[in-house]
Amino acid sequence: MATVRQVQITFDCAEPERVARFWCEVLGYVVPPPPEGFASWADYNGSLPPEQQDAAFACADPSGVGPRLFFQRVPEGKVVKNRVHLDVRVGTGLVGEERLAVLEAEGARLVALGATRLELLAADEENESCLVMQDVEGNEFCLD
């Protein structure tokens, strides 16, 4: 049986570069270098047939540890809640007021980047608090 060594997470979206650049800011990711023979992604994009231009973009963990994120343009908009979402681990190991302060600070930073705050889920007997948000195209994610 084969062992999976890497995972790429793919987002369907309307504006791949916009969403990718948002997630670069959220995660500290970078835009990978353009394909060989192109000085920039704009040059590469301009070489594509019109129907393929601006159709995809990616970002990657500069350390090579986290998964690559790939964003592809699709014609339909988001209609319902995501079945899969990202948990952005900003409060690992923190509890109570200290955890809430970190979640709130990161939430405010991401709202300034275009995210939407949805709901603070308060700690209970089993789980610590987390902050439910949406990215720039409405994809849900949690700060936890």
C-alpha positions as CSV (number, residue, x, y, z in Angstrom):
1,M,0.0,0.0,0.0
2,A,1.3,3.4,-1.0
3,T,2.0,6.1,1.7
4,V,0.7,9.6,1.0
5,R,3.6,12.0,1.4
6,Q,2.1,15.3,0.4
7,V,-1.4,16.8,0.2
8,Q,-2.6,19.8,-1.8
9,I,-5.7,21.6,-0.8
10,T,-7.8,22.9,-3.8
11,F,-10.3,25.8,-3.6
12,D,-12.9,26.4,-6.2
13,C,-13.3,30.2,-6.5
14,A,-14.1,33.1,-8.8
15,E,-10.8,35.0,-8.5
16,P,-8.0,32.6,-7.9
17,E,-5.2,35.1,-7.5
18,R,-7.1,37.3,-5.0
19,V,-8.1,34.3,-2.8
20,A,-4.5,32.9,-3.0
21,R,-2.9,36.1,-1.9
22,F,-5.4,36.3,1.0
23,W,-4.3,32.9,2.2
24,C,-0.6,33.8,1.7
25,E,-1.2,36.6,4.3
26,V,-3.2,34.3,6.6
27,L,-0.6,31.5,6.7
28,G,2.7,33.2,5.9
29,Y,2.7,31.3,2.6
30,V,4.4,32.5,-0.6
31,V,3.6,32.5,-4.3
32,P,5.9,29.9,-5.9
33,P,8.2,31.0,-8.7
34,P,6.7,31.1,-12.2
35,P,7.2,28.3,-14.7
36,E,10.7,28.0,-16.2
37,G,11.1,30.5,-19.1
38,F,8.8,33.1,-17.6
39,A,10.1,36.1,-15.6
40,S,6.7,36.5,-13.8
41,W,3.3,35.0,-13.3
42,A,1.9,37.9,-15.4
43,D,4.1,36.9,-18.3
44,Y,3.1,33.2,-18.0
45,N,-0.6,34.2,-17.7
46,G,-0.3,36.4,-20.8
47,S,1.0,33.4,-22.8
48,L,-2.1,31.4,-22.2
49,P,-5.2,31.3,-24.4
50,P,-7.7,34.0,-23.2
51,E,-10.1,31.4,-21.8
52,Q,-7.3,30.0,-19.5
53,Q,-6.0,33.3,-18.3
54,D,-6.5,34.0,-14.6
55,A,-7.9,30.5,-14.2
56,A,-5.6,29.3,-11.5
57,F,-3.1,30.4,-8.8
58,A,-1.2,28.7,-6.0
59,C,0.6,29.4,-2.8
60,A,3.0,27.3,-0.8
61,D,4.6,27.0,2.7
62,P,8.1,28.5,2.3
63,S,9.4,25.9,4.7
64,G,8.0,23.1,2.6
65,V,6.2,21.5,5.6
66,G,2.6,22.6,5.0
67,P,0.4,21.6,2.1
68,R,0.3,23.6,-1.1
69,L,-2.9,25.5,-1.7
70,F,-4.3,25.6,-5.2
71,F,-7.1,27.9,-6.4
72,Q,-9.0,27.3,-9.5
73,R,-11.6,29.4,-11.2
74,V,-15.1,27.8,-11.5
75,P,-18.2,29.4,-13.1
76,E,-20.5,28.8,-10.2
77,G,-20.5,30.7,-7.0
78,K,-20.5,29.3,-3.5
79,V,-24.0,28.3,-2.5
80,V,-23.9,26.3,0.8
81,K,-21.6,25.8,3.8
82,N,-18.3,24.1,3.1
83,R,-18.1,20.4,3.8
84,V,-14.4,20.7,4.5
85,H,-12.7,23.7,6.0
86,L,-9.3,24.8,7.3
87,D,-8.5,25.3,11.0
88,V,-5.8,27.9,11.4
89,R,-4.1,27.0,14.6
90,V,-3.3,30.3,16.3
91,G,-4.3,29.4,19.9
92,T,-2.7,26.0,20.3
93,G,-1.9,25.4,24.0
94,L,-3.7,28.5,25.2
95,V,-6.9,28.5,27.3
96,G,-9.4,30.9,28.7
97,E,-8.9,34.7,28.3
98,E,-5.4,34.3,26.9
99,R,-6.7,32.1,24.1
100,L,-9.7,34.5,23.4
101,A,-7.3,37.4,23.2
102,V,-5.1,35.7,20.6
103,L,-8.2,34.6,18.6
104,E,-9.6,38.1,18.6
105,A,-6.3,39.8,17.6
106,E,-5.8,37.4,14.7
107,G,-9.5,37.7,13.7
108,A,-9.1,41.5,13.6
109,R,-6.0,41.2,11.4
110,L,-7.8,38.9,9.0
111,V,-10.9,41.1,8.8
112,A,-8.6,44.0,7.8
113,L,-7.4,41.7,4.9
114,G,-11.0,41.1,3.8
115,A,-12.2,38.1,5.9
116,T,-15.6,38.1,7.6
117,R,-16.1,37.2,11.2
118,L,-19.0,34.9,11.7
119,E,-19.2,33.5,15.2
120,L,-17.2,32.9,18.3
121,L,-17.7,29.4,19.6
122,A,-17.2,29.5,23.4
123,A,-15.3,26.9,25.2
124,D,-17.3,24.0,26.7
125,E,-16.4,20.8,28.6
126,E,-14.8,19.3,25.5
127,N,-13.4,22.0,23.3
128,E,-11.6,25.3,23.6
129,S,-13.0,28.5,22.0
130,C,-12.6,29.0,18.3
131,L,-13.6,31.8,15.9
132,V,-15.5,30.9,12.8
133,M,-14.7,33.2,9.8
134,Q,-15.0,33.4,6.0
135,D,-12.2,34.2,3.5
136,V,-12.6,36.8,0.8
137,E,-14.9,34.6,-1.2
138,G,-17.0,33.3,1.6
139,N,-15.2,30.0,2.3
140,E,-15.5,29.1,6.0
141,F,-12.5,28.5,8.2
142,C,-11.8,28.5,11.9
143,L,-9.2,30.2,14.0
144,D,-8.6,27.8,16.8
